[in-house]
Every structure is written in structure tokens, then in C-alpha cells.
Amino acid sequence: MMPEVSTTAPYDPSCRRCPRLAQFLDAVAADHPSYWCKPVPPFGDPAARFVIVGLAPGMHGANASGRPFTGDHAGILLYETLHSYGFGSSPHSASRADPLTLTDCRITNAVKCLPPGNKPAPSEIGECNAYLSVELATLPRAAAVLALGRIAHDAALRALKQPPSKFRFSHGARHELPNSVVLFDSYHCSRYNTNTKRLTPQMFRNVFDRVAEHLAFSKAASE
């Protein structure tokens, strides 16, 4: 059973609730003084109808840049796809200082701090779920959440007060939740998945087609 942790904010830049993660960040910061090495904040539109949930910051990516999926291979396909569907102002995310903006979209992570070996412990996922719960509680009706991988899928469901056992992760799956949010699943756009073709650009676009269709339908229904 994961611990219940209360918080009133979707992000705390000074959070050190997880001793293992805090110690690891301290060690990485000592080796890389220019890196962000703090919890990575969500990026994008605060009122977005579309929220993407990743796993955790990458060592030389978001942990270095301070922006989700920025600075490593995992962000290449994601930001190219966001741009092609009109969610991003540019197909590239270079740094926190670049002019990139997201429209009606926000990117966040199940775990906000870099975990050793890219593998957060269950207790760390549970601690950070309090922040994700606050963030997803602000979703508008008929919003779309895209989970990149099973851990993000389970974390999003817990944050939305739904049992993961009732909604099985599967690439391309669409889950209609009782609170009107629709959860979409995709394999994570990691280097390993894209290099091995477990996830191809077309497979990723197919998921985005379904998200875009849902958002267009829900917008028309509300007008």
C-alpha cells in the first residue's frame, strides 16, 4: 500500500520527501553543477484540456534542463508530434529559455525527481502522486490524459481516484473514466522504444489522432 501524502500544490521545487531521490540529486548536482537537479515542474498551459504524463526526468534531459522531455532523445518524437498537431509552437524543445509554448496541452511526470537508473521505487511514486493528484484535479470536463508507459498510466489513475486494476495499460487503449476524463495509453517515447521500433512515429501519431478526435468532439459538444 502506497502512503497517502497531503499537499495543496501541484509542484514544490524544494521537495525532499524521498531520501533516496534527494541524496541522488545532491550527488548528480555535485558532478554537474549547471544541471537543474531539482523536482522538474510541469510545462505548458495551466488550463489545458490535454495533459501528458511521463515517467520521470532523464539524467541528461529534464534533470539537466528543468523542462520535461527536454535535452534528451525522449523529447524528439514528443515535441515533433505536438507541433504537427498544433499543440506546440515549435517541433523542438531546447531549453527552459527557448520561446517554445504549448497550447491547450501540458506535460508533467509521475515522479518529478530523477531516480537512479530511471527506476523510481513504488514508495517514491506514491509520494509524488500527491502532486499529480492536485494537478489533475483541475482538469476541465472531458479532458484527455495521455499516459506514456504503464507506470504513468497507473499513477494517472491513482491521481484521478481510479483503481489501476480496473483499467489495463495497453498501447493505443482508450479508457473512459467515471469522472468524464478520458485516459489514453502509449508506449513511452524513449530511445530504447523508438530504436527497437516498439514505438514508431506512426504508432505515436495514431494515438494522437484519437486524442485530437476526442478533444474536437468534446469541444463541439460543449458549444
N, C-alpha and C positions, 0 to 999 in steps of 0.2 A: 504494500500500500504506500503510495507516494504521499508525502506530508502536505497538509493544507497550509499555505502561506498567504497571509493577507497583505495586500498592497493597494494603494489608491491611484497609482500612476502606471502607465504602460512601459515606462523606461526609467531606470535610475543609473546615471553614469558612474556613481560611486559604489554600486552594489558589490559586496564581497561576501554574499551569503554562502557561497560554495567554497570551502577552504582549498580544495584541490585545484579548482579553476583559478582562484585568486593567487595562489602560490605559483601556478604555471605562468600566469600573465606577468607576474613580477620577474620571473626568470627570463621570459621572452623579451620583456622590456629592457632588461639589463644587456641582452645581446643585441637588441635592435632599438636603440633609443629614439629613433624617429617614428617608430610604429605607434599606432593608436593605443593598442594594448589595454583597452577598457571594454565594458559592455558596448556592443555596437547598436546604435539606435535604429528604429525603423526609418525607412526612406520613402518619401513620396507624399501623396495627397492625404492629409489627415481625415478628410471626409470621403475617401474613396469607397466605391461600391465593389471594388475588386482588390483583394488582398492576397499576396503570395507569401506562403510560409515556407522558408527553407529550414535546414537543419541547424547550422551553427557557422560562425565566421571561420574562414580559412586562414591558416597561419600567415601567408604572404598576400592574402587578398583583403577581405574585410577587416581582419585584425590589424592589418597594416594601414589600410586607407580610412577606416572608420565609416565606411558605407557598405551595406550588404551587397555581396556578389561583385565587388569592385576591386580589380587588381590581380585577379587570377582567372584561370581558364573557365571556371564555372559560370562566370558572368557573361561570357562571349555570346553564347546562344540565347541566354535570357534577355539581355538588353537588345540584341538584334531583333528578337521576336516581338518584344514590347514595342519597339519603334515601328515595326512593319504593321502592327495592329492599331497604331495610333495612340498607344499609352505613353510612349516616351518621345521626348523631343530630339533625341539622338540615338543612333544604334550602338553607341559606345559610352561606357562609364569609366572614366579615367581616374578621378579623384573627387574628394569632397569639394574641391574648389572649382570643378568644372561647372558649366552652366546647365547641365542636364536637369530636366524636370520631368516628373511623371504626372499624367492627367488621369483622374479617376482610378488611380492604382497606387498601391503602397506595398513595399517589400519589407518583410520582417523575418525573424528566425525563431525557431522553437527554443533555442538556447542562445542567449545574447553574447556569451563569452567563448573565446577559443578553448576547445577541450583538447587535451593531449591525444594525439593520434586521430583527431576528428571524431572521437567517440565519447560523447557525454555519458555519464553514469545515469541510471534511472532516477536517482535522488536529485541529480542536478537538473534533469528535465522537469521533475516535479517542482523544484524550487522556482524555476524560471517560468513555469506555466502560469503563475500568479500574474506576471506582467502581460503574458499573452491573453489571459482572460480579460483583463481590464481593456486591452486594446481591441479585442474582437467584440466586446460588449457594446461598442459604439457603432458597429456595422449597421447601415441602413437596411430596411426591409428588402428582401430578395437579393441581397448581396451575394457575391461569388467569392469563395476562398479556394485557392489552388495550393494543394499540398505537394511539395517536392520530396517524395520519398515517404516510406512508412512511418518513420519517427515523427516527421512533420504532420502527417495525417493523424496519427494518434494524439499528438499534442494539440492540434487544432480542435479535434473532437472533445478532448477534456476541457479545453478552454471554453468551448461552446456548451459545456454541461451535457455532453452526449457520450454514451458508453462506446469506446472503440470496438468492443466485441460485436456490436450490432451493425457496424459499417466496415466491411473488409476492404483493405487497401488493394487496389488493382490499377495498373496504368490505364488511363483513359476512362476510369469509372466516374460516374456522376451520382452523388448522394444528396437526396432532398432531405433536409433536416427539419425537425418539428418547429424550429424557431424561424422558418422561412429562408434561412441561409442555404445555399447550395454549395456543397463541397465537391471539388474536382480533384482527381489524383493524376500525378505524373511521376515517372521516374525522375530522379534528381539529375540536373544538367551538369553533372560532374565530369571531369576529364575522363575518368575510367568509363563511365556510361556512354559518353559520346564517342570515345576512341574505339570501344568494343562494339559500337552500333546497337547496344542495348537500347539506347535512345538516339534516334536520328532526328534531324531538323524537321522532317515531315511528320514524324510521330508527335513532336512537340507542337507543331502548328495544328495538328488535328485536335489536340486538347484545347488550344487557344480558340479554334473555330467554335467549339462547343461553349466555351466561356463567353465569347463575343455574341453568340446567338442567344444565350441566356440573358445577358445584360441588355441586349437590344429588345428582347421580348418583354423583360420586366419594366424597362423604361416606357415602352409603348403602352403597356397595361396600366401604368400609373398616370398616363396623360389623358 
